[in-house]
Amino acid sequence: MMDRKIYLDNAASTYVSSEVLNEMLPCFNALYGNPSSLHSFGRDATAMLDKARDRIKDSINAEKASEIYFTSGGTESNNMAILGVARAYANKGKHIITSQIEHPSVLEACAQLEKEGFKISYVPVDANGLVSIPDILHEIRKDTTLISIMTVNNEVGTIQNIKSIAKIAHDYGIIFHTDAVQAIGQIVLNVQDMEIDLLSLSAHKIHGPKGVGALYVKSGIKLEPITYGGGQERGKRSGTENLPGIVGLGKAVELATKNHIINNKKLKSIRDYFLSRVAEKIEFYQINGHQHQKTNEIVNISFYGVEGESLMMLLDLAGICISTGSACSSKATQVSHVLKAMKVPEEVAACSVRFSFDTNISAADVDYVVDELAKAIAKLRSISTVQAGRA
Ligand SMILES: Cc1ncc(COP(=O)(O)O)c(C=O)c1O
């Protein structure tokens, strides 16, 4: 009976760290007030919200804490940013630029805007998953109001040139949003230095709880709310605040930022060791994504002739958890839109799997994973009709 478990799907979600959990626990019983209440319980709850807001403000170098709005996660933050800005500036123009490799929460929000009469340009990426500045420039029109480009791609880990793209946007008086859900803790995020107007975050990718996130909105940027009600979050996001989640988010963002250098050093050595062991034991594969301009957390590999889903399932039997494509679309069988945009041939994209590491992975874990990986690949190739060396 297999009881060893190795979780290599940290880009999908992470465990809640004990530091984060310990800060959250009092909010479930002792600190149960509603931040909107005026009595002492309400004031205590408001103080906790303020502390979390300050922590996020400091971590991303926002100018004011009031620029941080709490949400139910990355999906809501992206929807709030895209729908909110598009609708607030619709009288100025109805054109938006985004990329072909965005998370569905950006692409589907844009699809909704198309139904409302907006025009969306989906810029392509190169074979490394990078958006090019000339491609952005090519799409800019007089009626462009928003450019939304993700900081780090969740499937391949490629890091975009956000500062340059934001600068171009501002040269043309266009608002710039970035989905930084996979970036926080992996790279330094400094909204003032990077000229970011709106930035989306989520807690559960950085050892915080699920179902909570934040949207940074630079003061002065107009945003049409997407929910209506009691006017919480300065009228931008009605609904009683998820206090335990928000406290967890604040702590998780603070820790991810504070420990970013040491964590990245660890992740890099785990990733490099994994790749060296793969190179030793396995033949015929390609690594998808940029060679250098990428996070240390994510490795996306296509093992030729081995269907990604079958490999994922065989590894699962050995207690190893990885994913094919992104977690959010892994139940769908179509080929990844990200790899498609990177012009990875369909038969190679169908062989892709994503390993996403955490700092708790040991060298012995990596050895075990690569041994099981080699066995699973040999087994699948022995029954495959596709010749590995040629796929
Ligand atoms: C890049 C990116 N954006 C947005 C999201 C959505 O975040 P959430 O799960 O908090 O809704 C994810 C989650 O997979 C993501 O990877």
The ligand as an ORCA input file, in Angstrom:
! r2SCAN-3c Opt
* xyz 0 1
  C      -2.714     33.442    -12.829
  C      -3.962     33.180    -12.033
  N      -4.910     34.118    -11.977
  C      -6.037     33.943    -11.274
  C      -6.283     32.771    -10.611
  C      -7.573     32.614     -9.854
  O      -7.355     32.780     -8.472
  P      -8.409     32.188     -7.432
  O      -8.218     30.709     -7.413
  O      -8.026     32.836     -6.117
  O      -9.757     32.599     -7.885
  C      -5.327     31.742    -10.651
  C      -5.588     30.437     -9.989
  O      -5.312     29.384    -10.522
  C      -4.129     31.962    -11.375
  O      -3.182     31.025    -11.454
*
